[in-house]
Amino acid sequence: MAQYRLGEVESAFAALIWDNEPLPSSRLVELCGEKLSWKKSTTYTVLRRLCARRLFQNEGGVVTALIGREEFAGRQSREFVDETFGGSLPKFLAAFTSRKKLSAEEVEQLRRLIDENRG
């Protein structure tokens, strides 16, 4: 079930790819060295792990995302709601708003979202 969970380091790595794709794997190694202080072997180990999870691909030495950042965040959010609130979006919103009241603008945005996605 943890397919859409990334640790802090994996998240930073994924952000490098999403921010720079498509990119040659050699450039990814350079970026990881600069931003994460990783060696080439670490970069390729993490890349292989996330490719195996079907988040990214390394075809012909070019790294691209199979799942975009927003789609990944949506899947991650759905997984969280499923696991934590039994898939109930109303339960999630009730828990979320119990500590932080929504602004009028947020309420209106949610109303529009509900109207647009009403089945």
Residue pairs with C-beta under 8 A, 6 or more apart in sequence:
1 79
1 83
3 53
3 79
4 72
4 75
4 76
4 79
5 76
5 79
6 14
9 36
9 46
10 46
10 49
10 50
12 35
12 36
13 32
13 36
13 43
13 46
13 47
13 50
14 50
14 55
14 56
14 69
14 72
15 69
16 28
16 31
16 32
16 35
16 36
17 23
17 28
17 56
17 63
17 64
17 65
18 65
18 68
18 69
20 27
20 28
20 31
21 63
21 64
21 65
22 62
22 63
22 64
23 31
23 62
23 63
24 61
24 62
24 63
25 44
25 47
25 58
25 61
25 62
25 63
26 61
28 43
28 47
28 63
29 40
29 43
29 44
32 38
32 42
32 43
33 39
33 40
33 43
38 46
47 56
47 58
47 63
50 56
51 57
51 58
54 66
54 67
55 65
55 66
55 67
55 72
56 63
56 64
56 65
56 66
57 63
57 64
57 66
67 75
81 87
81 88
81 89
81 92
84 92
85 91
85 92
85 95
102 110
